[in-house]
Amino acid sequence: MPETAQWRIEYRAKGAAPSVYLLDDKPFLVGRHEHCNLILSSVEVSRKHCRFSLQQGELFVEDLDSTNGTFVNGGRVNGSMRLLPGDLLMVGTAELQVQQGAAAEQELLTMVPPENPKDAFAEAWGLSRREMEVVFLLLKGKSSQEIADRLFISPGTVKNHISNIYRKTETKSRLQLANLYDTSIPTEE
């Protein structure tokens, strides 16, 4: 595999635009726990449900002894399994698709898409555009340092933004924020 081939996971919540997660050499956790990279707030998802990892340029998924299992193309994952582009994973009722392509060109640079009905979330909770950029990065599982690096601000400023976001939205964790965000966005019928 060429080094420029970037692995991605695409997650599409019901009625929402897809979220794309770029994978790197760090493990990528999926589950309900607030420290997971992709937080899925469903009772069918374990706190730490599964983990994606890159090994010599190839992508693997490992079920972390989840209650309801992790499925790839309809088959249950036992232990670790190598993934291919186009594979469809089921984690609870959430569908994740594995993709691969050029790294930098695939990532959206704008954190808030232009035709975004989610602006209502920012308006409802009094969040600034910068705070919404921080919200999107938090929901993508980025650390304070990664957010600081991405937005070219200090880690202290990121912590202040997070504190303000939690105060304004009356939440105390990423999981609560993710739940609030998911329930605040209108679904398309």
C-alpha positions in Angstrom: 0.0 0.0 0.0 1.4 3.4 -0.8 2.0 5.6 2.2 -0.4 8.3 0.9 -3.4 5.9 1.2 -5.3 7.1 4.2 -7.7 4.8 6.0 -11.1 6.4 7.0 -14.2 5.3 8.8 -17.4 6.9 7.7 -20.3 7.0 10.2 -23.8 8.3 9.2 -26.2 9.0 12.0 -29.9 8.9 11.0 -30.8 12.0 9.2 -27.4 13.6 9.5 -24.5 14.2 7.2 -21.8 11.6 7.4 -18.9 12.0 9.8 -15.5 10.9 8.5 -12.8 9.8 10.9 -9.2 9.7 9.6 -7.2 6.9 11.1 -3.5 7.1 12.1 -1.1 4.8 14.0 -3.0 5.3 17.3 -5.8 2.9 18.2 -9.2 4.2 17.4 -11.9 3.2 20.0 -15.6 3.0 19.3 -18.1 2.8 22.2 -20.3 4.7 24.7 -17.4 5.8 26.9 -16.5 9.5 26.9 -12.9 8.7 26.1 -13.7 6.8 22.9 -12.8 8.4 19.6 -16.2 7.7 18.2 -18.9 7.9 20.8 -22.1 6.0 20.0 -24.8 6.7 22.5 -26.9 3.5 22.2 -27.7 0.8 24.8 -26.7 -1.7 22.1 -23.2 -0.4 22.2 -20.7 -1.4 24.9 -18.7 1.2 26.8 -15.6 0.1 24.9 -17.0 -1.8 22.0 -14.3 -2.2 19.3 -10.9 -0.9 18.3 -9.5 -0.1 14.9 -5.7 -0.3 14.5 -3.2 0.0 11.6 -0.6 -2.7 11.3 2.0 -2.3 8.5 -0.4 -0.2 6.5 -3.4 -2.6 6.9 -6.5 -1.9 8.9 -7.8 -4.3 11.5 -10.9 -4.2 13.8 -11.0 -6.0 17.2 -14.1 -6.6 19.1 -13.4 -5.8 22.8 -15.7 -8.5 24.2 -18.7 -6.3 23.5 -22.1 -7.6 24.7 -23.8 -7.5 21.2 -20.7 -8.0 19.0 -19.1 -6.3 16.1 -20.1 -7.4 12.6 -18.2 -7.0 9.3 -20.3 -7.6 6.1 -22.8 -9.5 8.2 -20.3 -11.8 10.0 -19.4 -11.6 13.6 -15.9 -10.5 14.5 -14.1 -13.0 16.8 -10.9 -11.4 18.0 -9.2 -9.3 15.4 -10.1 -9.1 11.7 -8.4 -7.5 8.7 -10.6 -4.9 6.9 -10.8 -3.9 3.2 -12.0 -0.7 1.6 -15.8 -0.8 1.3 -16.3 -3.2 4.3 -19.5 -2.4 6.2 -19.4 -2.7 10.0 -22.3 -2.9 12.4 -21.7 -1.7 15.9 -25.1 -2.0 17.7 -27.4 -0.4 15.1 -24.7 2.0 13.9 -23.3 1.4 10.4 -19.6 2.3 9.7 -18.0 2.0 6.4 -14.3 1.5 5.8 -12.7 3.7 3.1 -9.2 4.3 1.8 -7.8 7.2 -0.3 -5.5 10.1 -0.4 -5.0 11.6 3.1 -5.2 15.4 3.2 -7.5 15.9 0.2 -10.3 13.9 1.8 -10.6 15.8 5.1 -13.0 18.7 5.3 -11.1 21.8 6.4 -14.3 23.6 7.4 -15.6 22.3 10.7 -19.2 23.6 10.1 -20.5 22.7 6.7 -22.0 25.6 4.7 -25.5 24.1 4.2 -25.7 23.2 7.8 -29.0 22.9 9.7 -26.8 22.3 12.7 -26.4 26.1 13.0 -29.6 25.9 15.0 -27.7 24.0 17.7 -25.2 26.8 18.0 -27.9 29.4 18.1 -30.0 27.5 20.7 -27.1 27.2 23.1 -25.4 30.6 22.4 -22.2 29.0 21.0 -19.8 31.0 18.8 -18.4 29.7 15.5 -15.1 28.9 17.3 -16.9 27.0 20.0 -18.8 25.0 17.3 -15.5 24.1 15.7 -14.3 22.9 19.2 -17.6 21.0 19.6 -17.1 19.2 16.2 -13.6 18.3 17.1 -14.6 17.0 20.6 -17.3 14.9 19.0 -14.7 13.5 16.6 -12.7 12.3 19.7 -9.8 14.8 19.4 -7.8 15.6 22.5 -7.3 19.2 23.8 -3.8 19.2 22.3 -5.1 18.0 18.9 -7.8 20.6 18.9 -5.2 23.3 19.8 -2.9 22.2 17.0 -5.8 22.0 14.5 -7.2 25.5 15.4 -3.8 27.1 16.0 -4.7 28.1 19.6 -3.2 27.3 22.9 -4.3 24.2 24.9 -5.4 26.6 27.7 -7.7 28.4 25.3 -9.1 25.1 24.2 -9.8 24.2 27.8 -11.5 27.6 28.3 -13.7 26.9 25.2 -14.6 23.4 26.5 -15.5 24.8 29.9 -17.7 27.5 28.2 -19.3 24.9 26.0 -20.2 22.6 28.9 -21.5 25.6 30.9 -23.6 26.9 28.1 -25.0 23.5 27.1 -25.4 22.4 30.7 -23.3 19.3 30.1 -20.4 17.9 32.0 -18.8 15.4 29.6 -18.2 14.6 25.9 -20.8 11.8 26.1 -23.5 14.2 27.5 -22.5 16.8 24.8 -22.8 14.1 22.1 -26.2 13.0 23.4 -27.4 16.6 23.5 -26.1 17.3 20.0 -27.6 14.0 18.6 -31.0 14.8 20.1 -31.0 18.5 19.1 -30.4 18.0 15.4 -33.7 17.5 13.5 -33.9 14.3 11.5 -35.1 14.3 7.9 -38.3 12.3 7.6 
